[in-house]
Amino acid sequence: MRPLCLSLAAVLALGAVARADDPSADLLKAYAERLVQMESTAGAHVGLARWCDANGMADRAETHYEEALLFDADCADARAALGYVQRGDEWVLAAEADRPRELAIPYATDLAPDPDPLAEEVLDVYRRLLTPSDPDGWSRGRDRILAMRDRAAATPIARILGGGAVEHRVLACEALAAIPGPEAERLLVRFVLKDPARAVFDAAVDALRLRAPDAGIRQLTRALAGTKRSRQRAAYALGEMRSWQSVPALIGRLKAPEMRVMQAPRSSSRSSGSGAYIAVGTVTTYVADAEPVVAEAAVGWDPVIGSVVTGGVLSVGNPRVIGYRTIIKIIAPQPLVREALKKITGQDFGFEEEEWRSWYGALRREDALP
């Protein structure tokens, strides 16, 4: 495959709209050098995406994982990185991942014994009782999990139940809602930002609402500066939580930098080898040379045929068309951020950040914030 063609202007565009939290100039230069030399294959995009992840460029990594799927729709590494799970012969995201299903794997058989008594208790309940197809066992197991209110129970509940089916992960969120301390709150935010199932997302948001008016708000507003997926999930959650505390952060993220892939054809002056060939006159062929052809214990001669044309010749070749791709960074509107602001405030100033700030500032000056 041909390497990616990237113009100098496009390379410069990668840093043209830099923000304070963008990669350093040296890192951008290293990225551009790898981008120019990269082969147009799924594996090459996955490799560059991993390099971006390792160097703190999550948005660029996401772009390259998505590009990898254009070359290989079943690229497992790219699918996993983008949050897909495989269901039979198909890859599914959140909308399909939370459909009810029975577990087809032994419960937590891959988890080693834990010396922590609370972890052992959670693991025991998970193995013996929390079977979705056994309503009685599930009810007893659920009651035992929800009765755990010790701060130390937060981590084993999230770790053990978080590896199960949608029903187990929803139960983990319900249990974390009643466990005090910052660790339970942090784990709930992680479910909001990472879990692929919509049912689990909703359960985690409901659990944060039950804890305190400001539970998880600081972590979710910080996630607005993360990857596109984290930004969208955080914005939606803040809107559902009706968090006035998050309004300034949401206003600041009405538009955000995103990587976009621009594709276009480019014609070369060289011929592709196909086209029309018209000769008017006489063509006389002859043996111009004989090239030796050597194989093991044998040698032969391959004749080179020449030709003499008497008359006129018209040869029209088709131009070679080479596809090229340019990856640029733009400032793009964020619809989910706007929707979150509308839910919280009941106002709509579109994506006009200055209008939002002016309106919010007036409320503050009048001491009229909820």
N, C-alpha and C positions, 0 to 999 in steps of 0.2 A: 504494500500500500504506500501511497505517496505521503510524505510528511505534511503536517498542517501548514498552510500558507497564511502568514500573518504580517500585515503591513506595519511599518514603523509607527504610523499614525494610530493604528489600533493598539499597539503595545503601549504607546503613551496614554491612550484613552483608559487603560486599565487603572491608572492612578490619577486621572484628570479631575475626578470629583472626590478626592480623598477626604476622609473625616479624621478626627483626632484619634479614633480607635482603629484606624486602618493599619495594615502591615507596613513595616519600614520600607524605605526606598530600596535597600539592598535585597530585601525579601521579594519585593515586586519584580525587581530585575531578574532574580533567580527564577521566579515563576514564569516570566515572559520567555526566558531562554529555554526552559523546559517545554513551554507551549509551542514555540516555533519548531522545535525538533521532534515533537511527538508524532508518532504514527497514528493514522486514522483507524484505530481498532478499539474494541470494547476494553481489552486488557490494558491498553495504553491509557485510556481515560480513567480506569480504576486505579492504575498506578499513580497517575498525577493527582487524583482525588485523595488518595491516602497521603501523598506528600503534602497536599494542602491542609488536610486534617492535622497532620503532625506539626505543621507550622502555624496553626491558629487561623487558617483561612477557611472557615467552615462554609461560607456562602459559595466560594469557588469550588470547594469539594463537592457540594450538592449539585452544582452545574455540571461537573464532569461525570458524576454518577448518572445523571439524567441523560447526558450525551452517550454514555456507554450503552444505554438501553436502545438507542437508535441503531447501533451496530449489532447488538445481540439482546433481543427482548427477554431472553431467559438467563441473562448474566446474574448468577446467584449473588456475587459479591455486591453488585450495584443494587440489586433488589433489596438485599438485607440492609444495606446502608440507608436506603430511602424509606425503610419502615414497612416493607412488604413481608407477608408471610405466605408460604405455599400451602394451598388447600387442594390436595389431589394434583391435577395437572394444571392448575391455574394459580396465578399470584393475586392476592387480594389485599386491600387496605382496610381502613377503619370500618367503612359501611358494611363490608361483608364479614369482617373478622369477629364481630360480636354476635353472629347468629348462634343460637343454642346448639350445642353438640355434646356428645359423651366423650369423656377422656378415653383415649385408646392406649395410654401409656401407664405403667405402674406409678403409683403416687410417690413422688419424691425419692425414688430408689437411688438416684444419683447423689443425694445429699448425705454427706458423712455425718456420723454422730457428733453432736455438739455438746460440750461440757456444760453449757449454760442450761440450768433447769427450765427456764422459760422457753428456750428454743426447743428443748426436748419435748416439752408439753405441746407446743404448737405443731411440731413434726408428728407427734403421736396422733393428735386430733386429725391432722391432714391425711394421714395414712389410713386410719381406721374408720373415720366417720364422714369426712367430707366428700362423699360420692354423690354427684348430682342425681344419679338414677335411684338413690335410696333416700326417699323423703324423710323417713324417721331418723336415720343416721345423720343426715344433713342438718335437721333441726337441732338435734342434740349437740352436734359439733359446732354449729353456728352460735348457739347459746354460750358454749364454753369460750369460744374466741372473743365474743363481744363482752364477756365478763372480765377479760384481761385489761386492766387499767394501769398497770405498772409501766412507767416510762421505758423501762428496759425491754418491754415486749414489742415496742414499735418496730425495731429492726428485724427480729425473726418473723414477725407477722408479714411484713412487706417482702422479705426475702423468700420465705417459703410459699406463702399463698400467691405472691407475685409471679411465681413460675408455673402456676396452674392455668386452668381454663378461665374464661371470662367470669364465671360465677365466683370462682375463688378470689379473683382480683377485685371484684366489686365488694366482696365480704371484707377483704383487707382494708379497703377505703372506709367502709362503715365502722370497722374496729378502730382505725386510726383517728376517726373523728372524735372519739371519746378519750383518747390517751393524751395526757398533758405533755407539754414540753416542746421545744423547737425541733427535735428530731422527727416526731410524728408529722409536724407541719411540713418539714422539708420533704419527707417521703410522699406526702400527698401532692405537693407541687410536682414532684418527679412523675407521679402517675398522670397528672394533667398534661405534662409536656411530652411524655415519652410513650405512653401506652397506646397501641394502635386501635383499640376498641372504643367505640363511642359510648357504650354503656359504662365502661370503666372511667372514661373522661367525665361523664356526667356525675357518677358516684363520687369522684374525687372533688369536683367543684362543690357538690352539695355538702360534703364533709368539711371543706374549708369554711363554708358559710355557717355551719353549725358551731364551729370552734369559737370564732370571734369576728367582729366586723372587719378587722384588718388582717386576718389570718392569711398568710401566703402572699399578701399584696406586694411586699418588698421584693420577694423572689420573682414574682410574675412580671413586675415592671422591669426588672433587670433582664428578663428573658426577651423583652421587646427589642433589645439590641442584639439578639442572637441570630440564629439561622432563620430562613424564611418560614420553615415549619414551626419552630419555637415561637416566632413572632405571631403567627396566625393563631396558634393554640392559646398563647397567653392573652392576646387581645380578646378572643372569644370568651375565655374564662372570666376576664375582668368585666366584660359586658354583662355576663350572666350573674356575676356577683354584685352588680350595680355599685362598683367601688368608686366613690367620688375622690378618694385619696389618690387614685391612679390617673385622674383626668390630666394633670400637667404632663405626665410621662406619655400618655396616649397622644396628646396634641403634638408633642415633639416627634412622634413616629408616624404622623399621617402620611409622610413620604419617607421612603427608605432606599438605600442603595441596593440594587439587585444586579446580578450578572445575567446578561442576555446573549444569546447566540444568533448572529446574523449570518445567513447563508446566501450565496449568489454564484452564478456561473461566470467563468472567465474564459475567453477564447484565446487560443494560442495560434501563432502564425504557422506552426508546423502542421503538416497534414496528418490525419489519423491513419492514412494508408488506404482508405476506401474512397470511392468517388467515381467520376466519369472519365473514361479514357477514349478519345476519338482519334483515329489515325486515317489520314487520306494519302494513300500512296502505297509503297511496297516495303515490307519488313523482311529482311534477309537475316537468318540466324546462323551462328557458327560457334565452334568450340574455341573459347578464348583461352582457357587454361584448364588444368586438371589438379585439383587439390587432393593431397593424400588423406585418406581416412584410415586411422590406425585403431586396431582392437587387439585383444590378447591373442598372440600367436597368429595374427593375420594383418594384412595391409591391402587397401584397395584405393581406387582413385575416383573422386567425385568430379565429373566434368562441370566447368563453369561456362554457361551458355551466354554468348554476347549477341548483339543484334545491330544491324545497320538499317536505318530508316531512310527511305527515299520518298519525299513528299512532305506534307504538313501534318503536325501532331498537335492536338489540343488535349491537355490533361487538367481536369478540375478536381482537386482533392477537397475532402470535407475538413473544415478546421477542427482541431482537437479542442473539446470543451472540458475544462478542468473545474471541478467544484472546489470552492474554497470557503473557509469558515472563519469568521472573526468574532471573538468574544469580547464584549465591551461591558462597561459598568454604567448603569443609568440610575437616576433618582425616580422611583416609580411610586404612584399612589398606592395606599394600602387600604383596600375596601373593608377588611374586617376591623381595622382600627377605627375607621369612620363609623361603622355599625356599632362598635362598642361605645363610642362617645354618644351616639344617638340614644342608645338604651339607657345610659347612665343619666344624661342631662335632659333628654327630651328636645334637644336643639339639633340643628343641622346646618353647618356652614360649609358643607362639602369638604374639600381638601385644602381650604384656605387657612393655613396655620395662623396667620396674623389676625384673621377675624375671630378664630377660636380663642386666641390669647387675649384679645381685646375684651371679648365677652366675659371670659373667666376672670380677668383682672378686675373688671367692674364689679363682679359679684364679691370678690375678696375685699375690695375697697368699701363696699357697702355692708360687709360682714353678713352676707346673705347666703353663704355656702351651707348646704345641708350638714 
